[in-house]
């Protein structure tokens, strides 16, 4: 019976292991990062939704918070920016919310050129997840049957350097709601890569970011690549 391995056999085995690792390790790392992102988005949604619900319970719906609608303008380079008055309104919004948020740092919002209709930043949670844009439309929230009305929206990021990690939420009178819970939005914006921030609903409902890897998914059908 053969005892042990020759040096050549050991080297061949190590080479095979190295090749397999080189092929599989990047996908494993990517999968880990995606799952970490999913966890952070779900955590943010839970924390911020609860805080908003408490704010509404104590202060009424957002149209009763004394806030004005957002105003934007174009700079000389065609960038859409928020007015200074709107930035002050965002501070008021977060001042109200601060009572119901713990372990979160607030950084005053400011315009960021070249990034469309965005303003950076807002709350930064302990895990680094941050609000990176806010738009308010409280005048659209008053009256009867307010549950599904659009009162504004905001964006969060788990990694400011990666477009894949920006997620959008809608502000409604009685709740915070994720973009992308219907198949049309998912297909037209998320699945084709046109706007990954509209994948928020998918991430929360299905717990994955598989839309980055296959194009045959749907809200009411296949929810994983395999």
N, C-alpha and C positions, 0 to 999 in steps of 0.2 A: 504494500500500500504506500502510495506517495505521501511523504511527510512534508508539510509546509508548502511555501510557494517560492518560486524563483523571483529574482529581482524584476525580470521582464514582466512576469505575470502581475506582480504588485503594481508596477508602473502602468500597465494596461488597465487594470482595475481602477486605479486612481484617476486615470484619464477618462474612463467611462463615467465615473462618478462626477468628475468635473464638468463634463459635457452636459450630463443630465441636470446638474445644479444650475449651470449657465442658462439652460432652456426653461427651467421651471421656477427659479428663484425670482426673476423679475415679475412674473405673473402672480406669484404668492405675495410679494411685497405690495403690488398694486391692489390685490384683493384685500389685503389687510388695511391699506390706506382708505379704500372705499368703504369698508365696514366701519372704520373709525369715524369717517365723515357721516355716515348714516346715523350712527349713535349720537353724534353731536347735534345733528339736525333735529332728531327726535327729542333730545333733551331740551334743546332751545324751545321747540314748539310747546312742549309740556310746561316749561317754566314760564315762558312769556304769555301763553294762553291763560294760565292760572292767574298771573299778575293782572292781565287785562280784565279778566272776569271780575276780580275783586275791585279793580278801579271802577268798572261800570256799576257794580253793586253799590258802591259808596258815593259815586259822583254822577250817576246817570250815564246815558249813552254819550258818545264822544261829541255829539253836537251840543251838549250841555257843558262842555269843558272850557268854553270861552275861546276856542281856537278859530283861526281864519284859514280859508283855503290857501293852498300853496300857489305861489306866483313864480314863474320862470321867465328868463329872458335870454337872448342870444348875445354872446360876446363878439368881438371883432373877428374871431376865427370860426364863428358859427357854432360854438359849443353852447349847449343849453345849460344854464346855471340857475340856481335858486336866488331869489331876491333876499336882501339882508333881513327884511321883515319876516320872510318865510323861515329863515334860519332861526330867528328868535321864537317863532311859533313852535318849531321843533323842540327847542329848549323847554318851552312850557309843557309840551306833551311829555317829554321825558322827566320833567320835574314831578308831574302828577304820577307817572309810572314808578318813579324811584321809591315811593312809599311801599310798593308791593314787590320790589325786586331786592334780593339779598345776594351778596357775594358777586356783585357786578360793578364794574368801574364805568363812570360816565365820562366821555370825552366830547367836548363841545363840537357840534356839527359845523362843517365848513365846506365851501365849494371846492370841487376837484375838477380842473379843466381836462377836457379830452375824454371824459368818461360818460358822456351823455347826460341824462337827467338824474345825476347822482349828487349826493352830499356825504362826505365822510367826516367823522364817524359818529356812532351813538354809544350804546352800551357795549361793553366788552365783558363777556362772561369769564369766569375763572379758567375755563378750558381754552380760552383764546377766541372763541366764536364771537363775532362782532356784527352789530348793525352797521351797514355801510351806506344806506340811503333811505330816505323817507319822503313820502308825498302825502299831503293831507287834503281831504275833500269833505270836511264835516257838514257843509251846507247840503250835501246830498243824503244826509242820514236822518233828517227830521221827518216828522209826519207819521202816518200809520204804516203798518206792515214793514218795519225797518229791518227785519232779521237778515235778509240777504242783500241789503243795499251796499254799494261800494262807498266807503268812507276814506279811502286812501290805500296806500300800500307801502311796503318797505322791503329791503333786501338784507340778507345776512351773508357772511362769508366765513368759511372755516379755513380758508387759505387765500389771502389777498392776491397771491401771485397766479392763481389758477382759475380760469373762467368756469371750469367744471364744478367748482365748489362755491358758486353763488346761487342762493335760493331765495325765491320771492314769496311773500305772504300778503294777503289782502286783509285790510282792516274793515270789519263790518261792525254795525252798531253793538252787537252783543257777543262778538267772538273774533278771534284771529283765525283766518282760513288759508290753507296753503294753495298756491297756484298749481294747476295741473292735475286735478282730480277727475277731469272728463277726458274722454278719448280724443276729441277733436284738438284740444290744447296740447295733449301729450304727443299726438301724431304730427301736428303742424309746427310745433316749436321745439319740443324736446327730442323726439325720436330721430328727427332729421338733423339735429345739431344746430338748428337755427338760433335757439335761445335756451340754454341749459337751466337758466333760473326758473323756467316753467316746469321743471322736473320735481319740484318740492313735494307735491301730492303723491307722486309715484314713490319717492324715497320713503315717505312716512307710511304709506299704505303697504308697500311690498318689501321694505327693508333691504333694498339693493340698488346699485347703480348700473345694472346690466344694460341699460339703454346706450351705454358707451361702447358696448361690444357686439350687439346684434340689433337688427332692424325689423324683426318680426314680432315684437311685443305689442301688447295692447292692454288698456285698462281692464277690459272685460274678458280678456283671453289669456294668452301666454304671458306669464309674469317673470320668467327667468329664461336666460339663454339656454339652459339645459337642466 
